[in-house]
């Protein structure tokens, strides 16, 4: 039986090359594989936040419409196979191992080695071409212009979901700089779907759209409709649909997906209203405003790994009107101060933990920062492990069961999902 450890063994050697933006290596590798990206009709999705949800909506809708649909997203929470899906099902690990071996053979020994992300991206293109997908939904990994997914000039639709300050060390110090990287996915005369943007980013995107003559849709959020006992409903233009993912941010994410579907319909794709509604209803996206349980206690999990995502989470939490207990870990590279400013409020409890097996921020340093930013915290503690923290949270006596939220890092959430069933 092929395990995630076997896949790890194949991709781990490429990790030492780190994050190294550029297209030369991936283009050379794909050329050695027969340029599979040229055989795959695709939708390209960039943005600071919302990319994964939009990809999930689109993949689910197109699958319901009867198409053979590839989906490529990153990072994974537990297993590498999550990144490469066919009709909502992760790639078989045996097939992924075979693909990775083929890719290793295609790497020129005398050329600069591809990065780990480039290798797994090449595997996705190779798999989708070999599987003869009708369409693939491809999520940008970092930025856009120099991202390994940006290797084809004929996207069916390019989507920019949102732009805010993240990865500024690599993409540039301002929102306008980051926007200049993300507009790199736009292609001449190809349709673009754009979410609400801050003014400085919108100016950059609008200028690029005009330069490239992209037919563009600037999407506004869907309107919320009445909530049934099972799920919410929303309406974008004249289309009404269920909205299973939590948070008001899904009003814009779902609208971006519906606007993209409408463009595909105009291009001749057969996507019925029933497929849209059933696809939306079946959409799942792990680790983003997701309700789960731990030892029979309710737990909300969300990445919230940048300030904009943290603000979205806080907005949702405030609608629940419950005392809040945060269990958090963050990578050292994240904007800790602005994330805390967006999340923390007077009376909140905060438990800080390391992010295992990654470049984690020190919980003690985070605790000092959090208490400076929000001195009105009821509690601020550090723990050496996530599960120790979770035990502590529910061991403490409270008048009402707290709203416990695990957040700060998708890697931390992946660690939770990997181990919590056996603890």
N, C-alpha and C positions, 0 to 999 in steps of 0.2 A: 504493500500500500504506500502510495506516494504521500508524504506529509509536508507541512509547511516548512519543516526543517530542511528537507531536501531542496525545496525551492530557494530557501535562504542561502544554502550552500552555493547555489549557482549564481545568485545575484550579489552575494556579500563581497566577493572580490572587487566589484566595481564601485563599492561604497567609498573606497579610499580616494576616488577622484572627485568626490564631493559634489557640490552644486557648481556647475560651470556652464553658464548660459552661452549659447551659440548653436548654429545650425550645421556647421561643416561636418562634425562627427556623425550626427544622426543622418544627414543626407548621404554621406559615404556608406554608412551601414545599410541604409535602405536600398541604395543602388546595388550593393552586393547581394541583397535579398530579392532583387528584381523589381524594386520600386512598388511595393504593394500598396502604398498610400494612393497611388494614381488609379487604383482599381476600386476604391471605396468612396461612394457618395457619402458626404458627412455634413454634420452640423458642428460648428466650432463654438465653444462656450468659454468666455473669459470673464473675469471680474474678481473683486476682492472678496465678496461674500455672495452667497446665493447660487453659485455655480452648480454645486452638487444637487440641490433641490430641483433646479431647472433641468438638469440632465436626467434626474429620476423621473420627473413628470413626462418629459419627451419620450424617454425609452418605454415607459409604461403605456403611454397613448399609442405610440407607433406599433408596439407589440399587439395591443388590442385591435389595431386596425388590420392585423394580419401580415405585417411585414417581418422580415428577418432583420433583427435590430442588434447592432453592437453598441456597447456602452463602455467607455473608458473613463475612469475617475481616479483621483488620488487625494490623500493617501488612503491606504486600507486601514481598517480598525484592528482586525485580528489576522487575516489571512491574505496573502498576495493575490489569491484568485479573485477576491472581491473587486479588484481593479478592472478586470476584463470580463465582461458579461455578454452573453448572447441570449436575447429574449428573456432578460431578467434573471438568468441563471449564471452564476460564476463559472468561469472556465474550469474544465476538469483538470485537476492538478497533474495528472499524467500527461495530458496534452501540453500544459504549460511547460513542464520539464522538457518535453521533446522540442518545443519551440525555442526554449532558452539554449539548448544544446546546438540547434541549427544556427542560432544567432551567434553563439561563441565561434562557430566555424567560419562565419561570414566576416568576422572582425579581422581586418588586415593586420598582421603581426608587426609591420613596420610603420603603422600609423598611430596617431594619438588614440588612446582607448576611449570609448564612449563612457559616459557616466551611468550610474545605476538607473536613473530615471530614463535615460535615453534607451537603455537596453529593454526595460519593461515597456516603454512606448513603442519601440520597434516590434516587440512581441505582439502588442495589440494590433498594430497595422497589419502585421503578417497573418495573424489569426483571423481578422475580419476579412481580409482578401481571400484567404484560403477557404473560409466558411461561406464566401459569396453572399455577404450580407447585402440587403437592399439599401441599408443606410446605417451609419454609425454616428453616435453622439459622443463627441470628443471634448473632454474637459482640459483646459490649459492647466499645466502644473504650476508655473510661476511666470508672472508677467504676461507675455504674449508674443512680442516681436521675435525674441530669440528662444522661445520655448520649443521643446522637441516635438510638440504636436503641430507646430506651424510649418508644415512641409508640403502643403498643397495649396495651389492658388485658385481652386474652384470649389469653395464651400457652398453648399446649398443655401445656408444662412449662417451669418456670424452674429453672435450674441455677446454683448457686454452687460453683465447684470448690475454691477455697482463698481464704484471706485472710491476707495478711501486709503488712508495711510497704512500700509503694511509692506513688509520686506523692503523698506526704504533703503536699507544698506546696499541692496543689489539693484533696485529699480530707480532710485533717485530720491532726494530728500523731500520733494514737494508732491502734492497730489497731481499737479500738472505733469511733473516728470513721470509719475506712475502711469498717468493716462497715456502719455506718449508711448510707453511700452505696450500697454494693452491694446491700443488701436492698431498695433502691428498685425493683428489677426484679420483686419478688414482688407478686402481685396477689390480691385477695380471692377465696378459695375455689378458687384455681388450684393445681395440684400443684407441689411444690417438691422438688428433689433437691439434697442438700447434702453436700459432702465434709467430711473431718476439718478442724476449725478450732481455733485456740487458744482457751482458755477465755473471754477477754474478747470475742472475736468471736462465739463460739458463743452467749453470753448475749444479745447484740444480735439475732442471727438468730433464736434461739428465741422471743424476745419478739415479734418482728415476725410470725413464723409464727402464733403464738397470736392476735395482734391481728387478722390477716387471715383466720384460719381456713383456712390452707393445708394440705391433706393433704401431709405431708412424709415423705420418706425420708432418713434420715441414713445415708449409705453408708460401709461399711468396705471396705478394700482387698480385691481378689480374692486368691485363693490361687494361688501359683505351682505349676505342674505340671512334669512332666519336660520337659527341653529336647530337641528333635529336632535333627539336624544343620542343619536349615534355619531353624527358628524356635522361639520359646518358646510354651508354652501356659499358660493361666490358667483359673481356675474362679471364677465369681461365682454364689453360691447353687448352682443345679443346672446352670448353663450353662457348658460348657467351650468355649474358643475360642482360636485362635492370637493371639499378641501380637507383632506385627512391630516396634513401636517400642521403642527401647532404654530401659533404666533401670527401677529398681523403682518409680519414681513412676507408671509406666504401669499398675501394679496398681490404683491408685486411679482414675486417669483412665479406664481401660477399664471399671471397675466403675460409675463414674458414667454412662457411656454405656449400659451394659447395663441399669442400673436405669431409665434414661429410656425405653429401648426397651420394657421391661416395662410401664411406665405407658401408653405408646402402645398396646400390645397390649390393655390393659384398656379403652382408649377405642375399640377396634374396628379398630385398624390391623392389617393382615395382614402380619406379619413373622415368617417361619419361622426355625427354628434354623439351617437351611442358609444363609439370607440373613445371619443374624448372623455365622456362622463365616466365610463367604466375604467379607462386608463387612469384618470385622476383618482378615482375611488380606491384603486389598487396600489397607488404609489406608496412606497416605503423608503425612508432614508434614515439609516441608523445613525445614532449619535448626535442628532440635531433636534433639540427640543423634544426629546423622546422620553416618554414615561416608561419606567420599568420597575422592578422590585429588587430588593436585597434583603434576604432573610425575612421575607414577608412584610417588609417595610416599603412604602412607596418611595421611589427615587426618580428625580428628573435629571437627565443627562444632556449636556450640550457642549459643543466644542468651545465656543466663546473665546477664541484664541487671538482675537484682535479687538481694538476698541469699538469698532462698528458692530461686530457680532455681540460683544458684551452689552452694548446699549440695547440691542434687540432683545437679548435675554432679560435684561432688567425691566424693559417695557412689558414683557409678557408676565414676569413675576409680579409686578405691581398690580396686575389685573386680578390676581388670586387672593390678595388681601390676607396673607398668612405670615407668621413669623418665619424668617428665612435663615437657613443654615447652609453656608457654602462649604464645600469640600473641593479644594483647588490645588492644582499643580500647574506650573508653566515652564516652558522652555526658557533658557537664559536669553535667547535672542528676541523675545517678545517685548512689547511696550507695556511693561508691568504697571507703570504709574497710571497711564490712561485707561487701562483695563480696570484697575481698581476704582478709578474715579467713576467709570460708567456703571460698575456693578454694586459697590458697597453702599449701604445706607445705615442710618442710626438704628441701633437695636439688633442689627444682624449679628450672627455668629459666624466665625471663620476658622476653618481647619485647613492647614496648609501641609502639603505632602510633596515629595519628589516625584518626578516623572521617570519611571524606571527605564533603563537602557537607552536614555537619550541625554542630550546636553541640557540638564535640568537646572533651573534657577534654585538657589538654596532657600529652603522654606524659612529659615531664620531671617534671612535678609528680606524676604517677601513680607514676613510678619512685621518687621520694623517699618517697612514702607507703608503697609496697609494701615497700621495704627497712626502713622503720621497723616495719612490722607483722610482717614475716617476715625477720629478719636472716640466717637460715640459707639463703636462696636461693643456689643455686650460681652463678646468673648473672642479671643484670637490665640489659637494654639498651633503648634507644629507637631508633626508625627513622622516617624521614619518610614511608614508604609501606608498606602491607601486603605488597606483593609483594617489596620489598627485604628485609623481615623474613623472609618465607618462604624466600627464597634463602639468607639467612644461617643459618637454622635447620639446613638440610641440608648446608651447606658445612662445618659444624663437625664434627670427628672425634669419634665416640662409640664405646664398646665395643659397644653394641646400639642398634638403631634406636629413637629415642625415640617415645613417644606424644605426638604434636603435636596440640594442641587450639586451634582458633580460636574465640574467644568474646568476650563482653562487650557486644555490641551486635548486634541483628538487622540494623541498617543496615550494619554492617561486613560481616556475612555476605552481605547482599544485594550489596554491592560486590564481594565475592569471586566470587559466582556470576555476576555480570554480566560480569566481565572475565577470569576465570582461564582460560577456554578459548582465549583469543586471545593470552595472554601467553607 
